[in-house]
Amino acid sequence: MTTRQPTETVGAFFSDRRAPELGLASVQVSIPPTHVTGELERPKRLPPDPRSEFAVVEPTIYATDTAFIASINRELRKIPRGQRDILFFVHGYNNTTSDAVLRLAQFVEDSGFQGVPVLFDWASAASLTRYVYDLNSALIARPRLPEISAILARTNAEGYDIFAHSMGAFLTMEAMKDAAQTGRFNAAGRLQTIILASPDIDMDLFRAQLEQIDTKFDRFFVLLSEDDSALNISRRIAGGVPRVGASNIDELAALGVIAIDLSKIDNSSSGSHSKFAGSPEVVQLIGNGLNDNSRFDRSQRATQLNEIIGGIPVSIAFQ
């Protein structure tokens, strides 16, 4: 699901240009047999070597939402009942379509997520110097979220999980706020988990967004890291206003979310801004939570979270 315009560029699939309408497509991603958990073995050149690199195969563009829904339902039927969930993944700043697709594939592989992943690929410019373009692209994509929600609601999914990274978390929170204002937020009751990883959101804005969303939702997680170098740059661009993904764990928990501090995690192959996928411990921790919906309930939260965390050096705070 994308707000990008298609491109004829070999290996690119979609461009950084904004499309006037929502585009629907699917791909298969082959995982190299030599893959190491937490690593993303990107192609060094085209075509990729599937023996040692991730490779995108079988790209398909759908002319109608009916055809797209049918493709999702085919994948859902391959999964045992009780596990037929959709993971709705929203990428962050500075991503091409290929970046986002490969990252999602690596995350799904390493987390062991058992459902069907669906990517929302908004029109990032994939350039470090085009932060404002990306921010505006996220805002332009925001009105498409109700359309996306309606399409996914027509699938046979039993439940939905939302995972949003970086600037994608800003887009996701704005969309959830809009849905809450019109009474559409989790109207069907099938939303199971919300995870915001390294959210590039102004702390004051986040407070305002949460005031309009039901933060008593039991499985609302925010992954933060005080050493997040990308968010430190974002903070400077924003005039020094703290970003949610590099803020204080207790301050976040006081807002009603479950805050997970990854600051002590130092084994991420993808740097401090993508520990959710680059750290083997963290990506598997997230997978445990996504695949076991009986966990994290409010009544026994402390015990259950400690069981999942084990010896991983993370801190957790919640009300």
N, C-alpha and C positions, 0 to 999 in steps of 0.2 A: 504494500500500500504506500503510494508515494505522491508527493506534490512536486516532483521534478519533471522536467520535459525529457522525453527520450532523446538519445543521441546515436549517431551512426559510428561513433568512435569505437574501434575494436577494443573489446574487453571492458568498456565503460558502462554499457546498458542504459544508464540515465545520466544526464548532465547536471550542472549546478544551476541551471536556469529554472525559474519557477513556472509551474504549469497552472493554467486556469482551472483545471479540473483534477479530481483525484484519479490517479492511475493505479491499476491492479495488475500484479504480476507474481510469478513464483519462480524459484530456482531450486536446484538440488546442489548441495555442496559435498564434495568428497573429502573425507578426512584422511590424511596420509597415515599409513601404518606405523610410521616412526614418530607420530605426534607425541609430544610431551605435555602433560597437564600444566596449564598456565601459560603455555607458549602459543603464539599465533604464527605458524610457519607460512608467511606470505610468499606469493610467487616473486622470484627475483626478476623474471622476464616472462613474456607471453610466447607461446602458451605455457601454463604452469606444468610442473612435473608432479603428477599425482602420487608418485612414490615417496615424495618428501615434502610436498607443499599442498596447502588447501587449494581446491579447484572448484570453480563455479561451472556447473553443467546444466543442460536442459532448461535454459531460460524460456519462460512462456509469458506472453502478455495477453490479458483477458479483455475482451471487448465489452463484457457485461458483468455486473456484480453477481448475477445468477451463476455464471460459469466459474467465477472466483469462489463463491460459496461452495459450489459442488466440489471443487478441488480440495478445499479444506475438509469437507465432510468425508471425502475419500481417505484422507490421511487420518482423520479421527476414527474411522471404522477399523483401522489397523491396530488400534490401541484398546486394551481391555476396558470394559465398563468400569466406572469409578476412577479412571485416570484420564478421561477424555477432556483435558483442559487445554486452553490456549494461553500461551505466554505472549503478551503484547509488549514488544520491545521498542523503545524510542531512543534512538541514538543521540549523541551529543554534538557539540561544536566541532568543526574542522573534520568532517567525515565525507568521503565519497560514498556512492552506493556500494562499491566493492568493499570499502573499509567496514561499513555497517553490516553487510551480509556476512563477511568472513568473521567479524567479531562475534556476531550472534551465533554463528555456527560453532565457533570455538567455545563460547559460553555454554551452549546447550550440550555439547559433547562432554565438557569437563564437569559441568554441574550434574549431569545425569538427568536433566529434566525429561519427563516421560510423556509430555503432551506435544502439541503442535505449536511451533514458534511462528509468530506473525510480526514482521518488522514494519514500523512506520518510518519511512525514509523521507524526511522533510528536506528541503532544498538547501543544504549547507554548501557553502562555496569551497569547503575543504582547503582553506588557506588561513594560516595563522594571522595574517594581516587584515582579514575581512570579518572581524568579530561582529561589527555592526550589521553587515549584510546577513550574517547568520541569525542574529537576534531578530531582525525584521522578517527573515524567512520563517522563523519559528512563529512569530505573530501572524503572518499571512496564512500559515498552515492551521492555526488554531480553529477557525470555523469549520474545518474539515472533520474535526474529531466527532461531532454528533453524527455525521454521515458514516464515519468508520464504525462508531458504536452500533449504529442501526444495522450495518452489514454483518458485523460479528454476532449480533444478537440473533440473526437468522440462521446461524450455523447450528450444528448439533452439539456444540461444546457444553460440557456439564459445569464448567467453571472457568474463570478468567483470572490470570495474574498479570499485573502491570509491573514492568521493570523499565525505569527511565534513567538515563545517564546524563550528567552534566547539564548543558543547556536544554536537553530533551526533558529534564525534570521540570524546568521552568514552563515549557510548553504543556507538559502533562498536568501540572498544578493549575495552570490557567484554565485548561479544558475541564478539569474536575470542578473547579470553582463555578464555571459557567453552568455545568450540569447540575450542581447543587442548587443554584439560584432558580432553576426551572423545574426542580423536583425530579430530575432524571438521573442523579447520581446513584448508581447501584440499584436502580429501580427494580430490576429482576432478581436481585439478591444473589447473583452468581459470582460477584467479585470476591475473590478469596484473599489475595495478597497484593499490597502495594509496596514496592521497593524503589526508593530514590537513591541512586549511587552518585556520590560527589556532586550534589545539586548545585548548579551555578545560578543561585537565586539570592537576591538581596534579603537579608534576615528580616527586615521590617516588612517587606512584601510577603515573605513566607508567613509571618504572623497574621497578616491581613487575609491571606488565602485560606489559612487553616480556620479562621473564625467563621468562614462560610462553608466549611466541609466538616463532616462528622468525624472528628479526630478520636472518637471512642471506637472507631473501627479497629478491631483487635490486632490486625496484622498489617500495620502501617510502619514501615521501617525506613530509617534514613542512615545511610552509610557515610561516614565522614572521616577525614584524616587531616590533622592539623599541619602536616607537612606537604599538603597538596600544592605543588608548584604552579599548576595551571590556574587554580582558583586564587592564588596569591596575585597572579598577574591580572586576573579578572577583577579582583578587589581594587587594584590600583586604577584600572580603567574606570571603575565605578566611583572613583573619588574617595576610596578608603572604606566604603561600607562593607562589613563582613559578609562573606558568602556562606550559605547554609552548610555546604560540604566541607568547610574548613573552620567551623565554629566550635563552640563549647558544648560538650556532650550533655551536661546537666541543663544548660539553657534550652537545648532542643527538647530534651525529655519533658521539661516543664510545659511544653506546648502540646503534649498529648501523644507524641509519636514514640516509637521505640528507637532510640539512638544507639548506633553501634560504631564505636571509635576504632578505626583501623590504623591509628598512628604508629603503633609498635610493629606493624607488619612491614618487613623490609625485604621480602623476597619476590616482589612483583616484577615480572619481566616486562611489563608495559608502563612502568613508572608509577608515580604516586597518585596520578589522576585516574588510573584504571585498575586499581587493586582488586576490584570486584571480579575481574577476569584474569589478571596477570599473576595473582597469588594462588597457588594450588590449594592452600588451606581455605582461603576465603571463597573461591568459586565452589568448592565442595560443600562448605558451610551453607552457602545460599541454596545450593541444590537440595540439601537435606531439608531445608525449610520449605522450599517450593513443592517437594514431592510428598511431604507429610502434613496434610492440612489439619491434622488433629493437634498439632503443636502450636505453641505460642498463645493459647487461649488465656484470657485475662485472669481467671481464677487460680491457675497454677503456673503462671508465666515464669517466675524466677526459677523454679525447679526445672521446667522444661527447657528453658534457654540454656541453663548451665549444662544440662545433659548433652545438648547439641554442640555447644562450644568446646567442651572438653578442655584440652590443653592449649587451644589456639590463643595467642596473646592479643585478645581484643577486650575492650571494655563495653559494657552495655548499661544503659540507664533508661528508666521508664517510670511513669507514675503508678 
